[in-house]
Amino acid sequence: MGILKRSDETTPLRVLSKTIEATHFNRVRLALRRLGRPLRVALPAHRGLEVILDNQMWLCVDGLHKDLPILAWRSFDTAERYGLHEPVDCELCLYHSHAGLIMGSALEQLSEALAQRLAEEAEV
């Protein structure tokens, strides 16, 4: 059973409505198209944390603890999105009691890591 499927079956401690900036959302979608999916990305500023990306869910896991789910962005609402500049509403699922402490910085780190990987891919 894949980690994304397993996290779908795990009940989150809390589910929040969030809006993702267009820059972050578009970068993830571009990376999935160019680098393949699912795509696993380490978050250097958060020791052991990695994000597993797919079209339906971005799952942040603790790679040092058997991919324990920490948080996940899912249920992306792109139906009302009429331009690439528009943000995307989604659900943020918190699976760990301290997940709220890193939810903002994890998304920033993910976006930066993907920008770097996409730049490296373009050089090849």
Beta strands, then each sheet from edge to edge (+ up, - down):
strand 1: 14-20
strand 2: 39-42
strand 3: 49-53
strand 4: 57-62
strand 5: 68-77
strand 6: 88-94
sheet 1: 1+ 6- 5+ 4- 3+ 2-
end
